Amino acid sequence: MELRGDFSSYSEILDLLQIVSIGKKTGEVLLNSNGESITLQLKDGKVINFKTNVPFLEELKGRVKKGEIPLSEAVKFILHYVAMWDKGRFSFLEKGINTEPIGEIDTIAVMMDFTKEQDEMGEKLKEFFKKDPVFELSESITEPVTIDPESWKILSLLSKGNSLVKAIFRGANSFKSGLEKAYTLEEKGFIREIEGVPKPVIKEEKEEKTSFVNPEVFERIRELLVEAMGPMGEFLIEETFEDMEITRLPVNMIDTFVENLIEKIPDTCLIEGESCRERLKDEITLLLRGGADGD
């Protein structure tokens, strides 16, 4: 079983997860948007692990392993993050999963909890979260606020330059409580938003100085793949990025990228009697080498 498509709302992702869960399928749900990718790994319809190229989302896995939060809460964190995406692509590939489980959750139950939290958030909290502001400590407060351990951890992370989203994902016991407590900290005057100041780049998220292939080049490559293979060619680029665990293609990795991409094209694919692999390899390589950007 293989499902692919575009989404413009998180409800479409929930529909996919429902199909996989009810069908007790084993495989991977891959979500992509603007270079960010998240893979949920399921066994018999239950989420058992995940992987992502978003650093603070990947940290959730460590929090689960340390017992700070359950896997069900980590998956809800991820779903709330995906709900911020305006659009993206999804796919489900049914296959065996060899990854060691970090838990096992009832996918439908987690989806229901997530939907309930979305409904209860209200527009103010949703806008607060989506804006993802950066804060500094205030010099005075408007009224007393009880600082519990969770609020203190979020306050500490915010004071170190983490944006709202990163602070919640790194320090909150649950998405709902973390967002509500961060909102209260601002409302009561403990913190104030830094207006017009770019969000600081957390050290592990900095990219080394190098040259990357211009993203516009991949649209032409995607067109070539669809022309040769039909709809299944639409997602080969994202799958290759996922396999290589990158979000942008450095010039020095073009050959590796092409080899990985070409391997995904079936032997049965032909263009005018010639192997698609042979025909496309040189053309794709040429496009990539002509589409480098200095960084």
Summary of the structure (lengths in Angstrom):
residues: 295
radius of gyration: 21.4
end to end distance: 40.5
largest distance: 76.5
contacts: 883
relative contact order: 0.11
helix: 51%
strand: 17%
